[in-house]
Amino acid sequence: MKVLILGGTGAMGVPVVNILANKNYDVFITTRYNRISTKKNVKYLVGNAMELEFINNILKDKYDVVIDFMVYTVDQFKERFDLFLDNTNQYIFMSSSRVYDDSEGKLLNENSSRLLDSINDENYKQSNEYAIAKAREENYLINSDKKNWTIIRPYITFNDYRLQLGVFEKEVWLQRALNGKTIVFSKDIASKYTTLTYGGDVSKCIVGLIDNKESLGQIFHVTTTETIKWEDVLKLYIDTILDITGKKPKVVMLENS
């Protein structure tokens, strides 16, 4: 089976590639940089997956499954989703649990309401903000007459090279801390509960949906059930940095984000 992975070098993409390779799938991964694979059944396709010309060229080779980790604007997705659906047996679209509205303490599931459908702020609804954009992109698939798609809504994922703090990726907060600079965070985010799911676990779920006829035309919400406050995540990070480097990072807490 041939699997094409768009943007497969992140927290979920890398373990997906490893799992598929170990299952003897033929795996093709788009990348903007030259990479050398140590596995015969893994090949890197060098090019910009945001460029339609590049996508059109690689899709000339039919793939059984396309897994898409790319982040598009709504217009970009509109001009290419049919291309994906027409050139694979299964298109797996990575959406996000951020599409949901305020759950008011309720557990989220695939039927929970989305911000796009519930919010009254028309300016926000017409924006390209991440949660809104993902929901609108979902709609293109949901409203399509083709049903060879699978939508996955993961929550925040982590692994040894992705450590998120609220809205900040490690390249912002952790890089500052390791260079002796202050971590800037906010009280409103610190007090909120979140879930953090190991990328390898999410990847197992993704692989389990591949070539599964019952997953076609369906949406899957993927997260852990364990919750934690962001202020406790921050404390874990600070304690670990102190333990490893011997230096405790400074933190400035703003009132709001």
C-alpha positions as a LaTeX table, in Angstrom:
\begin{tabular}{lrrr}
\hline
Residue & $x$ (\AA) & $y$ (\AA) & $z$ (\AA) \\
\hline
Met1 & 0.00 & 0.00 & 0.00 \\
Lys2 & 1.28 & 3.47 & $-0.94$ \\
Val3 & 0.79 & 6.29 & 1.55 \\
Leu4 & 1.58 & 9.94 & 0.85 \\
Ile5 & 2.14 & 12.15 & 3.89 \\
Leu6 & 2.00 & 15.91 & 3.45 \\
Gly7 & 4.02 & 17.70 & 6.12 \\
Gly8 & 4.98 & 14.49 & 7.90 \\
Thr9 & 7.90 & 15.82 & 9.93 \\
Gly10 & 6.05 & 17.04 & 13.07 \\
Ala11 & 4.83 & 15.72 & 16.42 \\
Met12 & 2.32 & 13.34 & 14.83 \\
Gly13 & 3.84 & 12.93 & 11.38 \\
Val14 & 7.18 & 11.43 & 12.43 \\
Pro15 & 5.68 & 8.60 & 14.52 \\
Val16 & 3.07 & 7.95 & 11.79 \\
Val17 & 5.91 & 7.45 & 9.31 \\
Asn18 & 7.73 & 5.07 & 11.67 \\
Ile19 & 4.62 & 2.99 & 12.35 \\
Leu20 & 3.74 & 2.71 & 8.65 \\
Ala21 & 7.32 & 1.86 & 7.70 \\
Asn22 & 7.41 & $-0.92$ & 10.28 \\
Lys23 & 4.18 & $-2.26$ & 8.79 \\
Asn24 & 5.97 & $-2.44$ & 5.40 \\
Tyr25 & 3.84 & 0.27 & 3.78 \\
Asp26 & 5.47 & 2.28 & 1.01 \\
Val27 & 5.64 & 5.74 & 2.57 \\
Phe28 & 6.26 & 9.00 & 0.69 \\
Ile29 & 6.77 & 12.21 & 2.66 \\
Thr30 & 6.88 & 15.76 & 1.32 \\
Thr31 & 9.67 & 17.93 & 2.66 \\
Arg32 & 11.21 & 21.27 & 1.76 \\
Tyr33 & 14.69 & 20.04 & 2.66 \\
Asn34 & 16.81 & 17.16 & 1.41 \\
Arg35 & 16.48 & 14.21 & 3.75 \\
Ile36 & 17.95 & 10.73 & 3.48 \\
Ser37 & 15.86 & 7.79 & 4.62 \\
Thr38 & 17.47 & 4.80 & 6.28 \\
Lys39 & 14.51 & 2.61 & 5.30 \\
Lys40 & 13.96 & 1.23 & 1.80 \\
Asn41 & 10.20 & 1.72 & 1.95 \\
Val42 & 10.39 & 5.39 & 3.01 \\
Lys43 & 11.06 & 8.09 & 0.42 \\
Tyr44 & 11.20 & 11.87 & 0.79 \\
Leu45 & 9.76 & 14.06 & $-1.96$ \\
Val46 & 11.53 & 17.41 & $-1.95$ \\
Gly47 & 9.31 & 20.39 & $-2.69$ \\
Asn48 & 6.85 & 22.86 & $-1.22$ \\
Ala49 & 3.59 & 21.07 & $-0.45$ \\
Met50 & 1.83 & 24.46 & $-0.38$ \\
Glu51 & 2.43 & 24.84 & $-4.13$ \\
Leu52 & $-0.26$ & 23.35 & $-6.33$ \\
Glu53 & 2.16 & 22.58 & $-9.15$ \\
Phe54 & 4.23 & 20.40 & $-6.84$ \\
Ile55 & 1.11 & 18.65 & $-5.50$ \\
Asn56 & $-0.24$ & 18.04 & $-9.00$ \\
Asn57 & 3.05 & 16.46 & $-10.04$ \\
Ile58 & 3.34 & 14.06 & $-7.11$ \\
Leu59 & $-0.34$ & 13.06 & $-7.34$ \\
Lys60 & 0.26 & 11.75 & $-10.86$ \\
Asp61 & 1.43 & 8.65 & $-9.00$ \\
Lys62 & $-1.75$ & 7.28 & $-7.46$ \\
Tyr63 & $-1.64$ & 6.80 & $-3.69$ \\
Asp64 & $-3.90$ & 4.55 & $-1.67$ \\
Val65 & $-3.96$ & 7.02 & 1.21 \\
Val66 & $-3.06$ & 10.69 & 1.59 \\
Ile67 & $-2.49$ & 11.98 & 5.16 \\
Asp68 & $-2.50$ & 15.77 & 5.27 \\
Phe69 & $-0.76$ & 17.60 & 8.15 \\
Met70 & $-0.52$ & 20.90 & 6.27 \\
Val71 & $-2.13$ & 24.13 & 7.52 \\
Tyr72 & $-4.03$ & 25.98 & 4.77 \\
Thr73 & $-6.00$ & 29.14 & 4.41 \\
Val74 & $-9.62$ & 28.42 & 3.54 \\
Asp75 & $-9.05$ & 29.56 & $-0.05$ \\
Gln76 & $-6.03$ & 27.30 & $-0.42$ \\
Phe77 & $-7.98$ & 24.31 & 0.81 \\
Lys78 & $-10.94$ & 25.16 & $-1.42$ \\
Glu79 & $-8.79$ & 24.97 & $-4.54$ \\
Arg80 & $-7.21$ & 21.62 & $-3.72$ \\
Phe81 & $-9.54$ & 19.40 & $-1.66$ \\
Asp82 & $-11.17$ & 17.94 & $-4.79$ \\
Leu83 & $-7.72$ & 17.21 & $-6.16$ \\
Phe84 & $-6.94$ & 15.12 & $-3.10$ \\
Leu85 & $-10.28$ & 13.31 & $-3.11$ \\
Asp86 & $-9.97$ & 12.48 & $-6.82$ \\
Asn87 & $-6.48$ & 11.03 & $-6.53$ \\
Thr88 & $-6.62$ & 8.71 & $-3.55$ \\
Asn89 & $-8.81$ & 6.05 & $-2.01$ \\
Gln90 & $-8.70$ & 7.77 & 1.38 \\
Tyr91 & $-7.86$ & 11.36 & 2.24 \\
Ile92 & $-7.13$ & 11.91 & 5.94 \\
Phe93 & $-7.53$ & 15.56 & 6.93 \\
Met94 & $-5.99$ & 16.75 & 10.17 \\
Ser95 & $-8.41$ & 19.24 & 11.70 \\
Ser96 & $-8.27$ & 20.32 & 15.35 \\
Ser97 & $-10.25$ & 20.13 & 18.57 \\
Arg98 & $-10.04$ & 23.91 & 18.58 \\
Val99 & $-13.06$ & 23.92 & 16.25 \\
Tyr100 & $-15.33$ & 23.26 & 19.26 \\
Asp101 & $-17.05$ & 26.08 & 21.13 \\
Asp102 & $-17.02$ & 26.52 & 24.91 \\
Ser103 & $-18.00$ & 23.13 & 26.29 \\
Glu104 & $-18.86$ & 24.58 & 29.74 \\
Gly105 & $-17.24$ & 21.66 & 31.53 \\
Lys106 & $-18.79$ & 19.00 & 29.31 \\
Leu107 & $-16.70$ & 16.29 & 27.72 \\
Leu108 & $-16.13$ & 16.93 & 24.04 \\
Asn109 & $-17.05$ & 14.44 & 21.35 \\
Glu110 & $-17.53$ & 14.47 & 17.60 \\
Asn111 & $-21.08$ & 15.82 & 17.96 \\
Ser112 & $-20.15$ & 18.78 & 20.19 \\
Ser113 & $-21.04$ & 22.14 & 18.63 \\
Arg114 & $-18.39$ & 24.10 & 16.75 \\
Leu115 & $-17.56$ & 27.78 & 17.07 \\
Leu116 & $-18.36$ & 28.31 & 13.42 \\
Asp117 & $-21.92$ & 27.10 & 13.97 \\
Ser118 & $-22.64$ & 28.72 & 17.35 \\
Ile119 & $-20.86$ & 32.06 & 17.58 \\
Asn120 & $-22.71$ & 35.28 & 16.71 \\
Asp121 & $-19.65$ & 37.40 & 15.92 \\
Glu122 & $-19.91$ & 37.68 & 12.12 \\
Asn123 & $-16.49$ & 39.32 & 11.74 \\
Tyr124 & $-14.88$ & 36.44 & 13.59 \\
Lys125 & $-16.84$ & 33.87 & 11.58 \\
Gln126 & $-15.54$ & 35.38 & 8.35 \\
Ser127 & $-11.94$ & 35.45 & 9.58 \\
Asn128 & $-9.17$ & 32.99 & 8.82 \\
Glu129 & $-8.52$ & 32.36 & 12.51 \\
Tyr130 & $-7.33$ & 28.78 & 13.03 \\
Ala131 & $-10.48$ & 27.36 & 14.67 \\
Ile132 & $-12.78$ & 28.98 & 12.12 \\
Ala133 & $-10.61$ & 28.06 & 9.14 \\
Lys134 & $-10.42$ & 24.40 & 10.16 \\
Ala135 & $-14.21$ & 24.21 & 10.57 \\
Arg136 & $-14.85$ & 25.80 & 7.19 \\
Glu137 & $-12.36$ & 23.42 & 5.60 \\
Glu138 & $-14.13$ & 20.52 & 7.27 \\
Asn139 & $-17.35$ & 21.73 & 5.64 \\
Tyr140 & $-15.88$ & 21.38 & 2.15 \\
Leu141 & $-15.33$ & 17.69 & 2.86 \\
Ile142 & $-18.59$ & 17.14 & 4.73 \\
Asn143 & $-20.64$ & 18.78 & 1.95 \\
Ser144 & $-18.79$ & 16.99 & $-0.84$ \\
Asp145 & $-20.55$ & 14.25 & $-2.78$ \\
Lys146 & $-17.36$ & 12.22 & $-2.36$ \\
Lys147 & $-17.05$ & 10.34 & 0.92 \\
Asn148 & $-13.50$ & 8.97 & 0.73 \\
Trp149 & $-12.34$ & 11.37 & 3.46 \\
Thr150 & $-11.64$ & 10.96 & 7.16 \\
Ile151 & $-11.44$ & 13.97 & 9.49 \\
Ile152 & $-9.34$ & 13.76 & 12.65 \\
Arg153 & $-9.59$ & 16.35 & 15.44 \\
Pro154 & $-6.60$ & 15.94 & 17.76 \\
Tyr155 & $-6.10$ & 18.17 & 20.76 \\
Ile156 & $-2.68$ & 19.50 & 21.78 \\
Thr157 & 0.04 & 16.94 & 21.20 \\
Phe158 & 3.56 & 16.70 & 22.56 \\
Asn159 & 6.70 & 14.62 & 22.23 \\
Asp160 & 10.42 & 15.08 & 22.80 \\
Tyr161 & 10.66 & 17.81 & 20.15 \\
Arg162 & 7.33 & 19.56 & 20.63 \\
Leu163 & 6.62 & 21.08 & 24.05 \\
Gln164 & 3.77 & 23.58 & 23.92 \\
Leu165 & 2.95 & 26.18 & 26.57 \\
Gly166 & $-0.50$ & 27.61 & 25.96 \\
Val167 & $-0.41$ & 29.18 & 22.50 \\
Phe168 & 3.40 & 29.18 & 22.43 \\
Glu169 & 5.48 & 26.54 & 20.70 \\
Lys170 & 8.86 & 25.61 & 22.23 \\
Glu171 & 10.69 & 27.81 & 19.71 \\
Val172 & 9.22 & 30.80 & 21.54 \\
Trp173 & 9.03 & 30.02 & 25.26 \\
Leu174 & 11.67 & 27.29 & 25.70 \\
Gln175 & 14.27 & 28.98 & 23.53 \\
Arg176 & 13.91 & 32.12 & 25.66 \\
Ala177 & 14.27 & 30.16 & 28.89 \\
Leu178 & 17.39 & 28.31 & 27.76 \\
Asn179 & 18.98 & 31.61 & 26.75 \\
Gly180 & 18.40 & 33.16 & 30.17 \\
Lys181 & 15.43 & 35.24 & 29.08 \\
Thr182 & 12.09 & 35.59 & 30.85 \\
Ile183 & 9.13 & 33.34 & 30.00 \\
Val184 & 6.11 & 35.57 & 29.40 \\
Phe185 & 2.79 & 33.87 & 30.15 \\
Ser186 & $-0.70$ & 35.01 & 31.14 \\
Lys187 & $-2.98$ & 34.36 & 34.11 \\
Asp188 & $-6.07$ & 33.78 & 31.97 \\
Ile189 & $-4.43$ & 30.92 & 30.07 \\
Ala190 & $-2.62$ & 29.60 & 33.16 \\
Ser191 & $-5.93$ & 29.03 & 34.95 \\
Lys192 & $-7.45$ & 27.05 & 32.08 \\
Tyr193 & $-7.55$ & 23.27 & 31.91 \\
Thr194 & $-6.11$ & 21.47 & 28.92 \\
Thr195 & $-5.21$ & 17.99 & 27.77 \\
Leu196 & $-1.81$ & 17.06 & 26.39 \\
Thr197 & $-1.70$ & 13.89 & 24.32 \\
Tyr198 & 1.51 & 12.12 & 23.38 \\
Gly199 & 2.02 & 12.38 & 19.61 \\
Gly200 & 2.87 & 8.70 & 19.32 \\
Asp201 & $-0.50$ & 7.73 & 20.80 \\
Val202 & $-2.38$ & 9.98 & 18.37 \\
Ser203 & $-0.34$ & 8.49 & 15.54 \\
Lys204 & $-1.47$ & 4.97 & 16.47 \\
Cys205 & $-5.07$ & 6.17 & 16.18 \\
Ile206 & $-4.38$ & 7.70 & 12.76 \\
Val207 & $-2.77$ & 4.52 & 11.46 \\
Gly208 & $-5.68$ & 2.49 & 12.82 \\
Leu209 & $-8.05$ & 4.43 & 10.57 \\
Ile210 & $-6.06$ & 3.78 & 7.40 \\
Asp211 & $-7.74$ & 1.48 & 4.88 \\
Asn212 & $-10.72$ & 1.16 & 7.22 \\
Lys213 & $-13.95$ & 1.46 & 5.23 \\
Glu214 & $-15.92$ & 2.34 & 8.35 \\
Ser215 & $-13.76$ & 5.45 & 8.83 \\
Leu216 & $-14.72$ & 6.94 & 5.44 \\
Gly217 & $-16.97$ & 9.98 & 5.68 \\
Gln218 & $-16.46$ & 10.07 & 9.45 \\
Ile219 & $-14.98$ & 12.47 & 12.04 \\
Phe220 & $-12.81$ & 11.30 & 14.94 \\
His221 & $-11.99$ & 13.28 & 18.08 \\
Val222 & $-8.65$ & 12.17 & 19.57 \\
Thr223 & $-7.42$ & 13.20 & 23.01 \\
Thr224 & $-6.61$ & 11.89 & 26.46 \\
Thr225 & $-9.25$ & 12.13 & 29.19 \\
Glu226 & $-6.74$ & 13.44 & 31.74 \\
Thr227 & $-6.87$ & 17.21 & 32.26 \\
Ile228 & $-4.25$ & 19.57 & 33.67 \\
Lys229 & $-4.06$ & 23.32 & 34.23 \\
Trp230 & $-1.56$ & 25.24 & 32.12 \\
Glu231 & $-0.03$ & 26.67 & 35.30 \\
Asp232 & 0.81 & 23.11 & 36.35 \\
Val233 & 2.31 & 22.40 & 32.93 \\
Leu234 & 4.44 & 25.53 & 33.32 \\
Lys235 & 5.60 & 24.33 & 36.74 \\
Leu236 & 6.60 & 20.95 & 35.28 \\
Tyr237 & 8.61 & 22.69 & 32.58 \\
Ile238 & 10.34 & 25.03 & 35.05 \\
Asp239 & 11.18 & 22.22 & 37.49 \\
Thr240 & 12.61 & 20.13 & 34.65 \\
Ile241 & 14.71 & 22.98 & 33.28 \\
Leu242 & 16.02 & 23.66 & 36.79 \\
Asp243 & 16.82 & 19.97 & 37.30 \\
Ile244 & 18.70 & 19.68 & 33.99 \\
Thr245 & 20.44 & 23.06 & 33.75 \\
Gly246 & 20.69 & 24.08 & 37.41 \\
Lys247 & 19.05 & 27.40 & 36.54 \\
Lys248 & 15.45 & 28.36 & 37.27 \\
Pro249 & 13.83 & 30.41 & 34.48 \\
Lys250 & 12.19 & 33.70 & 35.36 \\
Val251 & 8.46 & 34.02 & 34.62 \\
Val252 & 6.36 & 37.15 & 34.11 \\
Met253 & 2.61 & 36.60 & 34.37 \\
Leu254 & 0.43 & 39.07 & 32.45 \\
Glu255 & $-3.22$ & 39.55 & 33.40 \\
Asn256 & $-4.50$ & 38.27 & 30.04 \\
Ser257 & $-3.23$ & 36.96 & 26.75 \\
\hline
\end{tabular}
